[in-house]
Amino acid sequence: MKAVVFDTDDRFTLADIDEPVPAAGQVAIRVEYAGIQYGDVLVRSGHFPVPRPFVPGFEAAGRVVAVGEGVDAGRVGQRVTALTSAGAYAEVVVAPDLLAFDAGGVDPRTAAGFGWVTPTAYDLINTVGRVRPGDSVLVHAAAGGVGTLAAQFAKAAGAARIVGVVGGTAQAEYATRFGYDLLLTREEFPGALADERFDVILDPIGGPTRLANLERLAPHGRLAIYGNIATFEPVEINTNDLLMSGKSALTYNSNLLSQTHPQRLADSATRALRLLADQTVRVDVTAEYEMADLDTAIQRLANGDTHGKSIVRIA
């Protein structure tokens, strides 16, 4: 089968490799589309060390073609969207049965765009941030895959005000489609907010922005941390200050959750997929690439030149 391989030369190349066979508890999926996500950037940069050669890709949409021991054979032929640990940029990928979700209610491109971003956005709003009716929410990287969905999930949860922060004016114009009440550029944050405070802030940025976010939390506010786009340099948080104001700093790692409590991730993904199918929320696929163009696609994501969700056509 054809696959994209990341090799010792730090390059993505098309290659012919053997098809994987599902082990116990797994399904094999013939991939139609694969989603691009920030984990691909981290693999390419070496932040996530992987054995070489390595077939990247963490999000797949297609049909189940085989099942491993212990998996219902009736799944063969089912259209699914799957969260994988690797291998989605290939004609066939294996995934845990638990993390391959029935996607019969959505089209294949949307199923590929669902990926890790949709359950992540769902959990950040509903599980980590615990957004309640009347809450105010601030979302960084508001034009990205998680950001565009987070605004929609926050609105569905009853948030009274949703503010987004984006890289520039073009991204701000794009993000207005997803229910934000106000959009700021990075240069305008936090000065343009005057004294406004928020009940929940979503932070994938890190560094000085993380400290600024803590200052912008209302009493009993929750800072949901789920990435370090700007820098991996740690920041110091005074827990005594948090205690006195009732503020919380919480983290979310969907990849870790898939390993430690996969059923929790599956439950959230299933609820999110239901909201996608009934059009309460939507995934906006804005770019489609061929397998040979994967390096360009990942570089655009790393540069911050993308918005919404990008996918790769496999078949």
N, C-alpha and C positions, 0 to 999 in steps of 0.2 A: 504494500500500500504506500501511497505518497504521504509524507509528513514533513513538517518543518523541524529541523534539528539544530540545536544550539551546541556548537562543538568547542574544542579547545582553543580555536582561533577567535573566540568571542563573536562569531558571526552566525546569522541564521541562514541556513541553506535548505533547499528542497532535496529530499532523499527518498529512496525506496527502502522500506524496512518491513519486518514481519508484522502481521496483524497481532495485536494482543488478544489473549484468551481470558475470559472472565474467571476469576477465582471464586471461592465460596463467598457468598454475600455480595457479589458484584454483577453488573450488567455490562454488556458490550453494546456500544451505540455507533451506528453509522452516522457520521457527523455531516450535517448540512451547512451549519454556520457555527462559528466559535466566537465568543465575546473576548474583547481586549480589555484588560484591567491593569491597575497600577502594579500588581504583583509581577507583571511582565517586565515593567521598568526595573523593578528591584532585582529580578533574576539577571537581566542583561548587565546591570551595574555591578553585579557581584555581591550585593547586599544579602541575597539569599543564595548561599553556595549550593550548587547542584552537581551531581555526577555528570561527567561528559562522556559521550554525547547525551543530550537531554532533549526530549520532545516537550516544549513548553505548551502552555494553554490550560486555563483553569475553568473554562466555561464552555459547555457544549450543548448544542441543540440538534436533535435528529431523531432517528427511530432505533429502538432496541432490536438488535439482531441475534443476540444470544444471552443466556443467563448462566450464572454459576450455581454451584450447589447451594441449596437452601432458598433459592429465589423462585418465585412463582413463574412457571413457564408461560403463563398467560400474558406476561409483560412483553413477549416477543411481538414486534409490530407496533408497539405503543409509541406515540410521539412524546418525547420528553425534553425537559431542560435539566441539565445536570451540573453539579459542582464537583470538580475533579481536583486531584492533587498534582496532575500533570497530564500531558498528552492530548489536549483538545485540538491542537493544530495538526490534525491527522485525519485520515479518512475513517478510521475506527479508533475509539477510545473506550477504556473501561472506567467505570465509576461505581461508588458504593450504591447498592440498591436503595438505601435509605435516602440518598441525596440525588436521586434521579426522579424528578417530579413529573407527573402527568401534565403535559402541556397541550392537551387536545383543545383547550379553549382559546389558545392564542396562535398567531401565525408564526412560522419558523424563525423569521428575522427578529421578531419581538421576543421569542423564546430564548434566542441567543443573547439578546440584550438584557434579559432578566438577570442572569449571572449572579455573582456575589453581591453586586451593588444593591439589588432590590431587598433581599433579606437584611443586608447591613443597614440600609436606610430605615427599614421597618423597625429593627431592633434599637437603633439609636434613638428613634422617636418614642417607641412604645415600651421598650424594656429597660434601656439604660437611662434615657432622659425622662421617661415617665411623663410625657406631655399630657397635661390635663386641660379640660375646657377652660378657656380664659387665659391660658399661659401665653407668654411672649417668648419667641424662639429666634435665635440668631444662628445662621448657617454659613460657614466658610466654604469656599470652593462651590458656590451656589449654582454655577453653570455646569458642573460636572455630573457624572452619572449618579453618585450618591446625593449630591446637592439638589438636583432637579426632582428626585424622588422624595427626599426628606421634606421638602416644602409641601408636597402633596399629602404625605402621610401626616404631617403636622396639622394641616387643614382638616383632614379626616378625623383627627383626634380632638378637634375643637379649639386649636390655638387661635387666640384673638389677634395676634400680630406676628408676622413672619418677616424677618429682615435677612437679606443675603449679602455676602461679601464676595466679589469676583475680581478677576485680574485686570479687566479694562472695560471700556464703554461698550465694545461689541459684545462681550460676554454678558454684560448687564442687560443689554437689549434682548438677548436671547433668553435669559433667565426670567424675564417678565412673564413668559408664557406659563409659568408653573405655580402661580399663586402668591408670589412675594408681594408684600405691601411696600417695601422699600429695598432698593439695591444700591450698594456702595462699592466703589473700587477699593483696592487695597490701600491706595494713597489716602483715601477719605476715612478709613477706619483707624482709630475710633473717633477722631475729632468731630466728624459730622454728626455723631450721635448725641452731642451735648451731654446731658446727665442720664440718658436713658439706660435702664438696666433690664436684664433678661432672666427669665426663669430657667431656660435651657439654652446652652450654646454647644454647637457641634464643631469640634476642632480637629481637622486633619493636618494642621499647619505646623505647629510646634514652635520652639524658640521664643522670641520676645512676644509673638502674637499670643502664645499660650498664657503668658502673664497678663497681657492686656485683657484677655478674655475673662480671667479670674476677677479682675477689677470691674468688669461689666456685668457680673452676676448679681442678681437681686438677692436679698436674704433668702436662704433656703434654696438657692439656685443650683443647678446641676451642670457641670462642664463634662461633656461626653468626648473623650479623647480617642481617636481611632487612626491616627497616622502622624507622619512627620515629613510632610512635603518639603518644607523649607529647610529643615536641618535636623540631624539626629543628635545634636548637642543637647544634653539634658538641661532642664531648668529646675530651680529649687522652689518648692511650694511649702509655705509655712502652715503646717496643719493646725497650729494654735489659732491663726487668723481665720482659717476655715471654720473651726469650731465655734468661734465667737459670733460668726455671721450665719452659721448654719449651712454654709456652702459645701458642695461636694465636688470632688474631681474623680470621675469614673472612667475606666478604659474599656474598650471593646476590641476584641481580636477574633474575627469570624473564622480564620483558619485554625486557630487554637480550639475554638468552640467545636469545630467539625471533628476534632480528634478526641476531645475530652467529654463532650456532651452532644454528640451528633443529633440525638433526637430533639434537643432544644432548637438547634439550628433548623432541622427539618420542619418542626412545628411552625416556626416563624416564617420560613420560606413558603410553606403551604398557605398560611394566612395571607401573605403578601401576594402570592400568585392568584389567590381568589379575588383580591381587590383589583389586580391587574385584569383578570378575565372579565369582571363586571364593570370595568372602565371607571372605577373610582380613582385609580391612578393610571398613568401611562408611562411607558419607557420610550424615550425618544432616540431612535437610531439615526444618527446624523452622518455616519460615514461607513462605507463598505469597501473592503480591500480584498485583493487576491492574496493567496498564500505567499507568493513571491515578494509581496510588498510589505510583509510584516515588519521588517526593520524600520521602514519609513513610518508606519503607523505607530509603533512604540515610541519612536523619537518625537513624533508630534505630541503624543500624550505626555512624555517627559518634559517637553518644552512648555507645556501649558497652552498649546495651540488648538486644543480640541474643546468641544462642548458636547453635552449629552453623552451618547454611548456609541462606540465604534465596534464593528464586527468584521470578521473575516469569512469570506465565502469559501467553503471547503468542497462542496459537491453541487 
